[in-house]
Amino acid sequence: MIEVLNKTTFAFWIWIFFVFQNSEKVK
């Protein structure tokens, strides 16, 4: 359970970083 949660959290932050980088490019 904990392992799955950690993987989901990691993927979530990767996605946030990806969106953030795209937002910077738009600016």
Buried (B, 14 or more C-beta within 10 A) or exposed (E): EEEEEEEEEEEEEEEEEEEEEEEEEEE
